[in-house]
Amino acid sequence: FENYLYTVKNTSNDTNLKLSNNERDLMNHKVNELEEWFKNLDTTDIAPTIYISKKKELEQIVHPIMTKLYQNNENDHQSQIQQNYHQNDQIHQIQYKIYQK
């Protein structure tokens, strides 16, 4: 969860991406909200489903923005960012599966 959160944060702050100010603000607001939640979290008592729920909250904001971005841009740099973003998402899914064991 934390890795995904920081991946989104770095993506939203990447000035090479053609994001509108509103899109950046939406992403940054949610990242800041979830960073605060995570910082104050007692991780000893939390169920994995809570992490999934919080990640889905972030994905609801991020995925439409990133999808639009990739559909509107054929730049090779953008394609590489998209690959990295999805690889990180896959890594987080694997980490979660390991965490569940």
Buried (B, 14 or more C-beta within 10 A) or exposed (E): BEEBBEBBBEBBEEEEBEBEEEBBEBBBEBBEEBBEEBEEBEEEEEEEEEBEEBBEBBBEBBEEBBEBBBEEBEEEEBEEBBEEBEEBBEEBEEBBEEEEE
